[in-house]
Amino acid sequence: MPAPDADAKSPAPDVPAPARDARAQADAEPSGRPWVDVRVRWRLGRWLIAAAGVLTVVAALRPLAAQGGVPLGPRARLAYVLALGLGVAASALLAALKGRGGASQNALYAFVALSLDGLGQIAAAHGWPAWPPMAVLVAAVAVAEPAAVALGIAALAAFLGVADALAQDLRPWRDALAASLGYTSLALCVHQALRGEKRRLTATLGELARVQFGVEQLDGDAPATPAALALRQLSGAGRRARHADHAREIDAALAQLVTTARAALQAHAVAYFDLDRERGRAHLRAAAGPDALAANCSLALNQDPLAFVVERRQPFYATDFKRLLWELPYYAREVRIGSLLAQPVTHGEHVVGVLLADRLEVQAFTGHEPELLEACAALAAGTLQRLREAFAREELGLEFSAIYEASQHLRTLQSAARVRHVLLAAAQNVAPLEAAAVVSSDGERYTLETTLGWATEFEGREVALSERTWTAWLLRSATGSALLSDLRRERERMPALVLDEGLARSGALLGLPLRVSLNGQERLLGGLVLLGAPGSFDAGTQRVLDLLVHQAAVALLAFQQIRGEQQRALEDGLTGLYNRRAFDDQLARAVAQQDRKQGRLAVLLLDVDHFKKLNDTYGHPAGDAALKAVARTLKRVVRRGDSAARYGGEEFVVILPDTDEAGGLRLAERARAALEGGSLVFEGATIRFTASFGLALWPQDGQEPESLLAAADRALYAAKQAGRNRVVTAAAARPAASPEGQA
């Protein structure tokens, strides 16, 4: 399959803007669009690398060194320092964006190295060496990036060290040489150590997979399920065994036919040649005659007596032609044949074989023999066609039987993880694999969910769909499965799964999108990516796995819908936060977890100030828009691991695990300030509102969920009483305060 053309290989997919309310929008709501288009990012990265190259030349002049180098004025030095700072900031910003390219990341490393070199020039005047931070940078790049990038940074560091030695008239040349060799050795050693660690981690993960999913899915010697046994019949080894059996049946049928034809024609010998047009050869498939017949005979299609029959699709007759007939290639020695008759065996418009008969007599085959040999050729063609159709039906029956067994197995599974693992095991039964992965996709990125082989070291990795990998190309642009027989021969050289895997891990790739039709629309859930040696996959493997992947996609969609329904049952319909029921369960679990590990926990309760007045003034739709704006703010300020919920009405609550009073106050103040500084535009009116916050800590303010919430409620009431738009802790609230009547 050809590689994607240059225009379609890596365009960034359109990133949809976040859903917006048709009539209201919080001014503080961040946009979901990328700040910089991916093509502009690529060009900016190249410009930054060019700028780093210019600054490298300037750095060779040692502009910040107290001794040696080219003396520069204060303004020139300040300009150099500002250029380094801007370079670091710009490259760091580009490298942090989604879908970043290698240019921006490499530019960041170069600017950091130049900045460390500048600090080293300044520190050298005070006797401090510059190499320790530079060595840390080289080691960090060797851990995070491929060897080529690490060696590039090491070369840059070595160049700067040599420039420093030249600025001092080569007095510290030994130090410069040692540093240069040290940077290179450090990059290589860290890279090699990391590769060894990855290999050990891959082996460990494989063992864990055996423990988690059962040995029978990974070890061929363990008992196999009926689905696995059926799929193994479709593997390369199974197909080769069946093809060998089929070939023996064809050989037996042809042997019987040539024996019958020899007797009917009273011929000296009858032979059938099978044509291999791809290699331009004809192979002796069956023969009946004397012992002088050669075994395993093969001759070129342009060699007589076959050339005339193959080219013109007509019978060939020769008699008393010693130069040809006495040296026929299907005899092991000279046999003085007097007459030869060759008849094409056709299938439609194509010649698929040649049936030959010969006699020792001259001027033989002049009666009814040509018609008889033609009938034998037609019989041979019919026999071959009938057997091959029977074999094709048998193969198709095996495929459907295997797919049926596998689909029945998929229906019994209880989780999406098991579906993915069984899908990989099925692929392993069908084709020889070096690595494989089932990936999920959300439209912007894909995740390696379940893996086999060397891909195990990348399990769980997320990759943007805009990146240049074969998996991203498959999910982004392919409408069906893709079979690439040899990745090394493709015009595009890309890694298969992740950016840092390298370009030569595997030769062949078979990619099958996990697509399912829902309400008349195609929905992409992810894909199955198989990697093997060149030629590992064929059309039969692709056809079987296409059907199996469709069944798996249906199962995965069912689990996804179930998970979505479960999630919706726990969400508040208006704000998208957890509802009261989900919050109660999460708080009980959080308290129990912190109790087991003797930890700490904070609960933050907040209430929109004067919410009733807002509803009365602007209407209930405006109140709903305000509640949505509060939910967006909470989602933005809470940390990963925190849980925000709508407690009821205009009240919201946040669970803050492993948080003390100071941490809870900081987060509450961020949320309070965000609400106070934000605004809501509704039907042309700008609405501003605030909220009051109450903070309670576990276990000092309450050891049970109910008492902890009551303490947070008292603190919230105290905040209302103190003037609203503030944060009050339960410890600072008056115990006698009553929450009745707060608004």
C-alpha positions in Angstrom: 0.0 0.0 0.0 1.5 3.3 -0.9 2.5 5.7 1.8 0.4 8.8 2.2 1.4 11.8 0.0 3.3 14.6 1.4 0.3 16.9 1.6 -1.7 14.5 3.7 1.0 12.9 5.9 1.0 15.2 8.9 -1.7 17.9 8.8 -2.9 18.6 12.3 -6.5 17.7 12.7 -8.9 20.5 13.4 -9.2 20.9 17.1 -12.8 21.6 18.0 -13.6 24.6 20.2 -15.1 23.6 23.5 -18.9 23.5 23.6 -20.4 26.9 24.5 -23.7 27.9 25.8 -25.7 29.5 22.9 -26.7 32.5 25.0 -24.0 32.8 27.7 -20.2 32.6 27.9 -17.9 33.2 30.7 -15.2 35.8 29.8 -12.6 33.8 31.7 -13.3 30.6 29.9 -10.2 29.4 28.1 -10.4 28.6 24.4 -9.9 25.0 23.2 -8.2 26.1 20.0 -4.4 25.8 19.7 -2.5 29.0 20.2 -0.3 28.5 17.1 -1.2 26.5 14.0 1.0 23.3 13.7 2.5 24.5 10.4 3.5 27.8 12.0 4.9 25.9 15.0 7.1 23.9 12.7 8.4 27.0 11.0 9.0 28.8 14.3 10.9 25.7 15.5 13.2 25.9 12.5 13.7 29.7 13.0 14.6 29.0 16.7 17.2 26.4 15.7 18.7 29.0 13.3 18.7 31.6 16.0 20.4 29.1 18.4 23.1 28.5 15.7 23.8 32.3 15.4 24.0 32.6 19.2 26.4 29.6 19.3 28.8 31.5 17.0 28.5 34.5 19.3 29.1 32.2 22.3 32.3 31.0 20.7 33.6 34.6 21.2 33.0 34.3 25.0 31.1 37.6 25.3 30.4 37.2 29.1 33.9 35.9 30.1 35.9 38.1 32.5 39.1 37.1 30.9 39.8 36.2 27.3 37.3 36.3 24.4 36.2 39.3 22.4 35.5 42.3 24.6 31.9 43.6 24.2 30.2 46.6 25.6 27.6 46.5 28.4 24.7 46.9 25.9 26.0 44.1 23.6 26.3 41.8 26.7 22.8 42.7 27.8 21.4 42.1 24.3 23.1 38.6 24.3 21.6 37.8 27.6 18.2 38.9 26.6 18.4 36.9 23.3 19.2 33.8 25.4 16.3 34.4 27.7 13.9 35.0 24.9 15.1 31.9 23.1 14.6 29.7 26.2 11.1 31.2 26.8 10.0 30.9 23.1 11.3 27.4 22.6 9.9 26.2 26.0 6.4 27.6 25.0 6.5 25.8 21.6 7.7 22.6 23.2 4.9 22.7 25.7 2.1 22.9 23.0 0.2 19.9 21.8 1.5 18.3 18.7 5.0 19.8 19.2 7.7 18.9 16.7 11.3 17.9 17.2 12.6 21.3 16.1 11.2 23.2 19.0 12.3 20.6 21.5 15.9 20.6 20.1 15.9 24.4 20.0 15.0 24.4 23.7 17.9 22.1 24.6 20.3 24.3 22.6 19.2 27.5 24.3 19.4 25.9 27.7 23.0 24.7 26.9 23.9 28.2 25.7 22.4 29.7 28.9 24.4 27.3 31.1 27.5 28.2 29.1 26.8 31.9 29.7 26.4 31.3 33.5 29.7 29.3 33.3 31.5 32.3 31.8 30.3 34.5 34.6 31.0 31.9 37.3 34.5 31.2 36.0 35.6 34.6 37.3 34.8 33.3 40.8 36.5 30.0 40.4 33.4 27.9 39.8 33.5 25.2 37.0 30.9 25.3 34.2 30.9 21.5 33.4 28.6 20.1 36.3 25.3 21.7 35.1 26.2 21.0 31.5 26.8 17.4 32.3 23.4 17.2 34.1 21.8 18.7 30.9 23.5 16.1 28.7 22.4 13.3 30.9 18.8 14.5 31.1 18.6 14.8 27.3 20.1 11.3 27.0 17.3 10.0 29.2 14.5 11.9 27.5 15.5 11.8 23.8 17.0 9.5 21.2 20.8 9.1 21.1 21.2 11.4 18.1 19.7 14.4 20.0 21.8 13.6 23.1 25.0 13.4 21.1 24.1 16.7 19.4 23.8 18.5 22.7 27.0 16.8 23.9 28.7 18.1 20.7 27.4 21.6 21.4 28.8 21.4 25.0 32.1 20.1 23.7 32.3 23.0 21.1 31.6 25.6 23.8 34.3 24.0 26.0 36.9 24.1 23.2 35.9 27.7 22.5 36.6 28.6 26.1 40.0 26.9 25.9 40.8 28.9 22.7 39.8 32.1 24.4 42.5 31.4 27.0 45.2 30.6 24.5 44.7 26.8 25.0 46.1 26.9 28.5 43.2 24.6 29.8 43.3 22.4 26.7 43.4 19.2 28.8 40.3 20.2 30.7 38.5 21.0 27.4 39.5 17.7 25.9 38.4 15.8 29.0 35.1 17.6 29.1 34.5 16.9 25.4 35.2 13.2 25.8 33.2 13.2 29.0 30.1 14.7 27.5 30.0 12.2 24.6 30.8 9.2 26.9 28.1 10.4 29.3 25.4 10.6 26.6 26.3 7.1 25.2 26.5 5.5 28.6 23.2 6.9 29.8 21.5 5.9 26.5 22.9 2.3 26.7 21.9 2.0 30.4 18.4 3.2 29.6 18.1 0.7 26.8 19.1 -2.1 29.1 16.6 -0.9 31.7 13.9 -0.8 29.1 14.6 -4.4 28.1 14.4 -5.5 31.7 11.2 -3.5 32.2 9.7 -5.1 29.1 10.5 -8.6 30.4 8.9 -7.7 33.8 5.8 -6.3 32.2 5.4 -9.5 30.2 5.6 -11.5 33.4 3.0 -9.3 35.0 0.7 -9.7 31.9 1.0 -13.5 32.3 -0.1 -13.2 35.9 -2.9 -10.7 35.3 -4.4 -12.2 32.1 -3.6 -15.8 32.4 -0.7 -17.8 30.8 -2.9 -19.4 28.2 -3.1 -16.1 26.3 0.6 -15.7 26.0 2.1 -19.2 26.0 1.5 -21.6 23.2 2.0 -24.7 25.4 -0.9 -23.8 27.7 -4.5 -25.0 27.1 -6.1 -22.9 24.4 -9.7 -21.9 24.0 -11.8 -23.1 21.1 -11.5 -19.6 19.6 -7.7 -19.7 19.9 -7.6 -23.2 18.3 -9.8 -22.0 15.4 -7.7 -18.9 14.8 -4.5 -20.9 14.8 -5.8 -22.8 11.8 -5.7 -19.5 10.0 -2.1 -18.7 11.0 0.7 -18.7 8.4 1.8 -22.2 9.6 -1.8 -23.5 9.4 -2.3 -22.1 5.9 1.0 -23.6 4.7 0.0 -27.0 6.1 -3.4 -26.8 4.3 -1.8 -25.6 1.1 0.6 -28.5 1.2 -2.4 -30.9 1.6 -4.2 -29.2 -1.2 -1.1 -29.4 -3.5 -0.9 -33.1 -2.8 -4.6 -33.5 -3.8 -4.0 -31.5 -7.0 -0.9 -33.6 -7.8 -2.8 -36.8 -7.3 -5.7 -35.6 -9.6 -3.2 -34.5 -12.3 -1.2 -37.7 -12.0 -4.4 -39.7 -12.6 -5.3 -37.5 -15.6 -1.9 -37.8 -17.4 -1.9 -41.5 -16.8 -5.4 -41.8 -18.4 -4.4 -39.5 -21.3 -1.2 -41.5 -22.0 -3.3 -44.7 -22.3 -5.9 -43.0 -24.4 -3.4 -41.4 -26.8 -1.0 -44.4 -26.7 1.7 -41.9 -26.1 5.3 -42.4 -25.1 4.9 -39.8 -22.4 2.3 -37.2 -21.2 3.4 -34.3 -19.0 1.6 -31.4 -17.4 3.4 -28.1 -16.7 2.1 -25.5 -14.3 2.9 -21.9 -15.2 4.5 -19.4 -12.8 4.2 -16.1 -14.7 5.7 -14.0 -11.9 9.0 -15.8 -12.2 8.7 -16.6 -15.9 9.0 -20.4 -15.3 7.0 -23.5 -16.0 7.2 -26.4 -13.5 6.6 -30.1 -14.2 3.6 -30.9 -12.0 2.6 -34.4 -13.2 4.0 -36.9 -15.8 3.4 -40.4 -17.0 6.0 -42.2 -19.1 9.3 -44.1 -19.0 12.0 -43.8 -16.4 13.9 -41.3 -18.5 11.5 -38.5 -17.4 13.2 -35.9 -15.2 12.0 -35.2 -11.7 11.3 -31.6 -10.6 11.8 -30.2 -14.1 11.6 -26.4 -14.6 12.0 -24.5 -17.8 11.6 -20.9 -19.0 8.3 -19.8 -20.5 10.2 -18.4 -23.5 11.7 -21.8 -24.2 10.4 -24.2 -26.8 8.1 -26.1 -26.8 6.2 -23.9 -24.3 6.8 -20.4 -25.8 4.4 -20.8 -28.8 1.6 -22.2 -26.6 1.9 -19.6 -23.9 2.2 -16.6 -26.2 -0.5 -17.6 -28.8 -2.7 -19.7 -26.6 -2.9 -22.3 -29.4 -1.8 -25.9 -29.7 1.8 -26.7 -30.9 2.7 -29.6 -33.1 6.2 -30.7 -34.2 7.5 -33.9 -35.9 10.8 -35.0 -37.3 12.6 -32.0 -35.7 15.6 -33.6 -34.1 17.2 -30.4 -32.7 14.1 -29.8 -30.6 12.5 -33.2 -30.1 15.7 -35.2 -29.2 16.6 -32.6 -26.4 13.2 -32.1 -24.7 13.9 -30.6 -21.2 11.6 -32.9 -19.3 13.8 -35.9 -20.1 16.8 -36.6 -18.0 18.8 -37.8 -21.1 18.5 -37.9 -24.8 15.3 -39.6 -26.0 14.7 -39.7 -29.8 11.1 -38.4 -29.9 9.5 -38.3 -33.3 6.3 -36.3 -32.7 5.2 -33.8 -30.0 1.7 -32.3 -29.4 1.2 -29.5 -26.8 -2.2 -28.1 -25.7 -2.8 -25.0 -23.6 -4.8 -25.4 -20.4 -6.8 -22.2 -19.9 -8.8 -20.5 -17.3 -10.9 -17.8 -18.9 -8.5 -15.8 -21.1 -5.4 -16.9 -19.4 -3.1 -19.9 -20.0 -2.5 -21.6 -16.6 -0.8 -24.7 -17.8 0.4 -26.8 -20.7 -0.4 -30.5 -21.4 2.2 -32.2 -23.7 2.1 -35.7 -25.3 4.9 -37.3 -27.4 5.6 -40.4 -29.4 8.7 -42.0 -30.8 7.1 -42.3 -34.3 7.4 -39.5 -36.9 4.1 -38.1 -38.2 2.1 -39.3 -35.2 -1.0 -37.5 -33.7 -2.5 -37.0 -37.1 -5.9 -38.5 -36.4 -8.3 -37.9 -33.6 -5.5 -37.4 -31.1 -5.4 -33.6 -31.1 -9.1 -33.5 -30.2 -8.6 -36.1 -27.5 -5.6 -34.1 -26.0 -7.7 -30.9 -26.2 -10.5 -32.7 -24.2 -7.9 -33.9 -21.7 -6.6 -30.3 -21.3 -10.2 -29.1 -20.7 -10.6 -31.8 -18.1 -7.4 -30.7 -16.4 -8.6 -27.1 -16.4 -12.0 -28.1 -14.9 -10.3 -30.3 -12.3 -8.0 -27.5 -11.2 -10.8 -25.0 -11.1 -13.1 -27.4 -9.1 -10.4 -28.3 -6.6 -9.3 -24.6 -6.1 -12.9 -23.5 -5.6 -13.4 -26.3 -3.1 -10.2 -25.2 -1.3 -11.4 -21.6 -1.3 -14.7 -22.6 0.2 -12.9 -24.6 2.8 -10.7 -21.6 3.6 -13.7 -19.3 3.8 -15.5 -21.8 6.0 -12.5 -22.0 8.4 -12.4 -18.2 8.5 -16.0 -17.8 9.3 -15.8 -20.6 11.9 -12.9 -18.9 13.6 -14.6 -15.5 13.5 -17.7 -17.1 15.0 -15.8 -18.7 17.8 -13.9 -15.5 18.5 -17.0 -13.4 18.5 -18.7 -15.8 20.9 -15.7 -15.5 23.1 -15.8 -11.7 22.9 -19.5 -11.7 24.0 -18.6 -13.4 27.3 -16.0 -10.9 28.4 -16.7 -8.5 31.2 -14.4 -5.5 30.5 -12.9 -3.5 27.8 -9.4 -4.5 28.9 -10.2 -8.1 28.4 -11.6 -7.4 24.9 -8.3 -5.7 24.0 -6.2 -8.5 25.4 -8.2 -11.2 23.6 -8.0 -9.2 20.4 -4.2 -9.2 20.7 -4.1 -12.9 21.5 -6.3 -13.6 18.5 -3.9 -11.6 16.2 -1.0 -13.5 17.7 -2.7 -16.8 16.8 -3.2 -15.7 13.2 0.1 -14.1 12.3 3.7 -14.1 13.6 4.2 -10.8 15.6 7.2 -8.9 16.8 5.0 -6.3 18.5 1.4 -5.2 18.6 -0.8 -2.7 20.3 -4.5 -1.9 20.7 -4.9 1.9 20.8 -7.8 4.1 21.8 -8.5 7.5 20.3 -10.4 10.5 21.5 -10.1 12.5 18.3 -7.0 14.5 19.4 -4.6 11.8 20.6 -4.3 8.1 20.8 -3.2 5.9 23.8 -1.5 2.6 23.7 -3.9 0.6 25.9 -2.7 -3.0 25.5 0.6 -4.1 24.0 2.7 -7.1 23.0 6.4 -7.6 22.3 8.7 -4.7 22.2 5.7 -2.3 22.3 5.2 -3.2 26.0 7.7 -0.6 27.0 5.4 2.1 25.5 2.2 0.9 27.1 0.1 3.8 28.4 1.8 6.3 26.2 -0.3 9.1 24.7 0.6 10.5 21.2 -1.1 13.4 19.4 -2.8 12.5 16.2 -0.9 15.3 14.5 2.4 13.5 15.1 4.3 11.7 12.3 3.7 8.0 13.2 2.1 5.3 11.1 -0.5 4.8 13.8 -1.5 8.4 13.7 -1.7 8.3 9.9 -3.9 5.2 10.1 -6.3 6.8 12.5 -6.2 10.2 10.9 -6.6 9.4 7.2 -7.2 5.7 6.5 -10.8 4.6 6.0 -10.0 0.9 6.2 -7.2 -1.5 7.1 -3.7 -0.8 5.8 -1.1 -3.5 4.9 2.5 -2.2 4.5 4.7 -5.2 3.6 8.0 -3.5 4.3 8.2 -0.1 6.1 11.8 0.3 5.1 10.8 0.6 1.5 8.1 3.2 2.0 8.8 6.8 0.8 7.8 8.1 4.2 10.1 7.0 7.1 8.1 7.2 10.3 8.0 5.2 13.6 5.1 2.9 13.9 3.7 3.6 17.4 5.5 6.4 19.2 8.0 9.0 18.3 11.0 7.7 20.2 10.8 4.0 19.2 13.2 4.3 16.3 12.7 3.7 12.6 13.9 0.1 12.2 12.0 -1.9 14.9 9.9 -3.9 12.5 9.5 -4.4 8.8 5.8 -5.0 8.1 2.8 -3.3 9.5 -0.9 -4.2 9.5 -3.2 -1.5 10.8 -6.9 -2.1 11.3 -9.1 0.8 12.6 -11.6 0.0 15.3 -14.6 1.6 13.6 -18.3 1.1 14.2 -21.4 2.6 12.7 -23.7 4.3 15.2 -26.9 6.0 14.0 -25.7 6.1 10.5 -22.3 7.7 11.4 -18.9 6.1 11.5 -17.3 6.3 14.9 -13.5 5.7 15.4 -12.7 4.1 18.8 -9.0 3.4 18.0 -7.2 0.7 16.1 -5.2 -2.6 16.2 -1.6 -2.2 15.0 0.5 -5.3 14.2 4.2 -5.3 13.5 6.3 -8.1 12.2 9.1 -9.1 9.9 8.8 -8.1 6.2 6.1 -10.3 4.6 4.6 -11.4 7.9 1.1 -10.4 6.8 -1.0 -11.3 3.8 -4.4 -10.6 2.4 -5.9 -13.6 4.2 -4.6 -12.4 7.6 -6.0 -8.9 6.8 -9.4 -10.3 5.8 -9.8 -12.4 9.0 -8.6 -9.7 11.3 -10.8 -7.1 9.6 -13.9 -9.2 10.6 -12.5 -9.8 14.1 -11.7 -6.2 14.7 -15.2 -5.2 13.7 -16.6 -7.6 16.4 -14.2 -6.2 18.9 -15.2 -2.6 18.0 -18.8 -3.5 18.7 -17.9 -5.0 22.1 -15.7 -2.0 23.0 -18.5 0.4 22.0 -20.9 -1.4 24.3 -18.5 -1.1 27.2 -17.9 2.5 26.4 -21.6 3.2 26.3 -22.1 1.4 29.6 -19.3 3.4 31.2 -20.8 6.6 29.8 -24.2 5.7 31.3 -22.6 5.0 34.6 -20.7 8.3 34.4 -23.8 10.2 33.5 -25.7 8.6 36.5 -23.0 10.2 38.7 -23.0 13.6 37.0 -25.1 16.7 37.6 -27.0 17.3 34.3 -26.5 21.1 34.4 -22.8 21.5 35.4 -21.2 18.2 34.5 -19.7 17.9 38.0 -20.4 15.0 40.3 -23.9 14.9 41.8 -24.8 14.6 45.5 -25.0 10.8 45.4 -21.5 10.4 43.8 -20.1 13.0 46.2 -21.4 11.1 49.2 -19.8 7.9 48.0 -16.5 9.6 47.2 -16.3 11.4 50.5 -16.9 8.1 52.4 -14.1 6.4 50.4 -11.8 9.4 50.8 -12.2 9.4 54.6 -11.7 5.7 54.9 -8.6 5.9 52.7 -7.1 8.7 54.8 -7.9 6.9 58.0 -6.0 3.8 56.8 -2.9 5.7 55.9 -3.2 8.3 58.8 -3.4 11.1 56.3 -5.3 14.3 56.1 -8.2 15.6 54.1 -10.0 18.9 53.5 -13.6 19.6 52.4 -14.4 23.0 50.7 -18.1 24.1 50.6 -19.0 27.2 48.6 -22.2 29.0 47.9 -23.0 31.7 45.3 -23.7 35.0 47.0 -27.1 36.6 46.4 -28.1 33.9 44.0 -31.8 34.4 44.6 -31.4 38.1 43.7 -29.5 37.1 40.5 -32.4 34.8 39.5 -35.0 37.4 40.3 -33.2 40.1 38.3 -32.0 38.2 35.2 -34.2 35.1 35.2 -33.5 31.4 35.9 -31.6 30.9 32.6 -29.0 33.4 33.8 -28.8 31.6 37.1 -28.2 28.3 35.2 -25.4 30.1 33.2 -23.9 31.3 36.5 -23.8 27.8 37.9 -22.1 26.5 34.8 -19.5 29.3 35.1 -18.8 28.3 38.7 -18.4 24.6 37.6 -15.9 25.7 34.8 -13.9 27.7 37.3 -13.8 24.7 39.8 -12.6 22.4 37.0 -9.9 24.8 36.1 -8.5 25.4 39.6 -8.8 22.0 41.3 -5.8 19.6 41.1 -5.7 16.2 39.6 -7.1 13.9 42.3 -9.5 16.5 43.8 -13.2 15.9 43.3 -15.7 18.7 42.7 -19.5 18.3 42.9 -22.7 20.2 42.9 -24.0 19.8 46.4 -27.4 21.2 45.8 -29.0 24.4 44.5 -26.2 27.0 44.3 -23.9 25.1 46.6 -20.8 23.3 45.5 -18.3 21.1 47.3 -14.7 20.0 46.7 -12.9 17.1 48.3 -9.2 17.8 48.7 -7.2 14.6 49.6 -3.8 15.0 51.4 -4.4 18.7 52.0 -3.8 20.7 55.1 -5.3 24.0 56.1 -2.8 26.1 54.3 -3.2 24.2 51.0 -7.0 24.3 51.3 -7.0 28.0 51.9 -4.7 28.6 48.8 -7.0 26.6 46.5 -10.2 28.3 48.0 -8.6 31.7 47.5 -7.8 31.0 43.9 -11.4 29.9 43.2 -12.8 32.9 45.1 -10.5 35.4 43.2 -11.4 33.7 39.8 -15.1 34.1 40.4 -14.7 37.7 41.7 -12.6 38.7 38.7 -14.7 37.0 36.1 -17.9 38.0 34.5 -20.8 36.5 32.6 -22.2 38.0 29.5 -25.9 37.1 29.2 -28.3 38.5 26.6 -26.2 41.7 26.3 -25.9 42.2 30.1 -22.6 41.8 32.0 -23.3 39.9 35.2 -20.7 39.7 38.1 -21.1 37.6 41.1 -19.0 36.2 44.0 -19.1 33.2 46.3 -18.5 32.4 50.0 -16.3 29.5 51.1 -16.2 27.3 54.2 -13.2 25.0 54.8 -13.2 22.0 57.2 -10.3 19.6 57.9 -10.3 15.9 58.7 -10.0 14.6 61.4 -9.8 17.7 63.7 -13.1 19.3 62.5 -15.0 16.0 62.1 -14.1 12.3 62.0 -17.2 11.1 60.1 -18.3 12.4 56.7 -21.5 13.9 58.2 -19.7 15.8 60.9 -17.0 17.0 58.5 -19.7 18.4 56.2 -21.5 20.0 59.1 -18.3 21.8 60.1 -17.8 23.0 56.5 -21.4 24.3 56.5 -20.8 26.2 59.8 -17.7 27.8 58.3 -19.7 28.7 55.1 -22.4 30.3 57.3 -19.7 32.3 59.1 -18.3 33.6 55.8 -21.8 34.7 54.9 -22.3 36.5 58.2 -18.9 38.2 57.9 -19.9 39.9 54.6 -19.7 37.2 51.9 -17.0 36.8 49.2 -14.5 35.3 51.6 -13.0 32.1 52.9 -13.5 31.0 56.5 -12.2 27.8 58.2 -14.2 25.7 60.5 -11.7 26.4 63.3 -12.3 30.1 63.0 -16.1 29.8 62.8 -18.1 30.4 65.9 -19.6 27.1 67.1 -22.9 28.9 68.1 -23.5 30.1 64.5 -26.5 28.6 62.8 -26.7 28.1 59.0 -30.5 28.7 59.0 -31.5 31.5 56.7 -28.3 31.9 54.7 -28.7 33.1 51.1 
